[in-house]
């Protein structure tokens, strides 16, 4: 290799090394900016939480707060393993196989697990009209909640009976019927009040904080299916056989139901099953 060629090669190598070094420096600066942004966001979130009023929840005994009890929340992901009560395994391919391999262990776990639900005023809890003859105001608690997992919606019902409800639609296209849903009988708790004025004052103030706590274990699962042939979308030829049923439901075995206000400190009614 000639001297000129060696010099040219050295210049090229130095140029490449310089570019690489510049690229690395750019990446480092980007990482530093991202870390700084994350630190600012974390600090802002910590400040926001610190400014939130501290909620003094009641300290309940183990009957109402069993050790290790798992919470089920309406509209939230289901606790791990509830799908094992049903034949459908969520996921596809390797994920589905991995889930299926865990089925037996998960099924044993969920059957031995205690669960609880907290429902709030206007979110599953409704205050009915005052009955002057009985001198009671009824607190009505929705009969079920719905959570979801990889297999779709799952209804968890304590209200009896729990049945599929098939909506009627005057404009219903026979090939595209409304989706069925599960409905369950609500629970009702009469709360004594001496007068309509006292009941009214409750509904306008303390009653806004009414909470229903339900403690239970899982019972019998059920699946509602209603298959109907429908035309394929986008003008495709042929028909699809779609399920318009209410889907999966598990009935529970109630251990206790408790109605209270003021973050569960003020007991209104309770029932132990």
GILINTA-V142022 format. One record per residue. N is the residue number from 1. RES is the residue in one letter. PSI is psi as a letter, one per 20 degrees, with the letter a starting at -180 (NA if undefined). Layout:
# GILINTA-V142022
N,RES,PSI / N,RES,PSI
This chain:
# GILINTA-V142022
1,X,p / 2,X,r / 3,X,g / 4,X,h / 5,X,h / 6,X,g / 7,X,g / 8,X,g / 9,X,g / 10,X,g / 11,X,g / 12,X,g / 13,X,g / 14,X,h / 15,X,g / 16,X,g / 17,X,h / 18,X,g / 19,X,g / 20,X,g / 21,X,g / 22,X,h / 23,X,g / 24,X,g / 25,X,h / 26,X,g / 27,X,g / 28,X,g / 29,X,h / 30,X,g / 31,X,h / 32,X,g / 33,X,g / 34,X,g / 35,X,g / 36,X,g / 37,X,g / 38,X,g / 39,X,h / 40,X,g / 41,X,g / 42,X,g / 43,X,h / 44,X,g / 45,X,g / 46,X,h / 47,X,g / 48,X,g / 49,X,h / 50,X,h / 51,X,i / 52,X,q / 53,X,p / 54,X,p / 55,X,p / 56,X,n / 57,X,q / 58,X,q / 59,X,o / 60,X,q / 61,X,r / 62,X,h / 63,X,g / 64,X,h / 65,X,m / 66,X,p / 67,X,p / 68,X,j / 69,X,q / 70,X,p / 71,X,p / 72,X,p / 73,X,p / 74,X,p / 75,X,j / 76,X,r / 77,X,q / 78,X,q / 79,X,q / 80,X,p / 81,X,i / 82,X,h / 83,X,h / 84,X,i / 85,X,i / 86,X,q / 87,X,h / 88,X,p / 89,X,p / 90,X,q / 91,X,r / 92,X,q / 93,X,c / 94,X,h / 95,X,g / 96,X,g / 97,X,g / 98,X,g / 99,X,g / 100,X,h / 101,X,h / 102,X,i / 103,X,g / 104,X,g / 105,X,g / 106,X,h / 107,X,g / 108,X,h / 109,X,g / 110,X,h / 111,X,h / 112,X,j / 113,X,q / 114,X,p / 115,X,r / 116,X,q / 117,X,q / 118,X,o / 119,X,q / 120,X,r / 121,X,p / 122,X,j / 123,X,l / 124,X,i / 125,X,p / 126,X,p / 127,X,o / 128,X,r / 129,X,q / 130,X,p / 131,X,o / 132,X,h / 133,X,g / 134,X,i / 135,X,l / 136,X,q / 137,X,p / 138,X,p / 139,X,o / 140,X,p / 141,X,p / 142,X,q / 143,X,i / 144,X,r / 145,X,r / 146,X,p / 147,X,r / 148,X,q / 149,X,a / 150,X,i / 151,X,j / 152,X,b / 153,X,q / 154,X,p / 155,X,p / 156,X,o / 157,X,p / 158,X,i / 159,X,p / 160,X,p / 161,X,q / 162,X,p / 163,X,q / 164,X,p / 165,X,p / 166,X,o / 167,X,q / 168,X,p / 169,X,o / 170,X,h / 171,X,j / 172,X,p / 173,X,p / 174,X,h / 175,X,i / 176,X,m / 177,X,q / 178,X,q / 179,X,p / 180,X,q / 181,X,q / 182,X,p / 183,X,q / 184,X,q / 185,X,p / 186,X,r / 187,X,q / 188,X,p / 189,X,o / 190,X,p / 191,X,p / 192,X,p / 193,X,p / 194,X,h / 195,X,r / 196,X,h / 197,X,g / 198,X,g / 199,X,h / 200,X,g / 201,X,h / 202,X,g / 203,X,h / 204,X,i / 205,X,e / 206,X,h / 207,X,h / 208,X,h / 209,X,k / 210,X,p / 211,X,p / 212,X,p / 213,X,p / 214,X,p / 215,X,p / 216,X,r / 217,X,r / 218,X,q / 219,X,c / 220,X,p / 221,X,q / 222,X,q / 223,X,p / 224,X,p / 225,X,q / 226,X,n / 227,X,q / 228,X,p / 229,X,p / 230,X,q / 231,X,q / 232,X,q / 233,X,r / 234,X,k / 235,X,j / 236,X,q / 237,X,q / 238,X,a / 239,X,q / 240,X,q / 241,X,n / 242,X,q / 243,X,o / 244,X,j / 245,X,r / 246,X,i / 247,X,b / 248,X,q / 249,X,q / 250,X,p / 251,X,q / 252,X,r / 253,X,o / 254,X,p / 255,X,g / 256,X,q / 257,X,p / 258,X,p / 259,X,p / 260,X,r / 261,X,a / 262,X,l / 263,X,l / 264,X,j / 265,X,h / 266,X,o / 267,X,p / 268,X,g / 269,X,q / 270,X,q / 271,X,p / 272,X,p / 273,X,NA
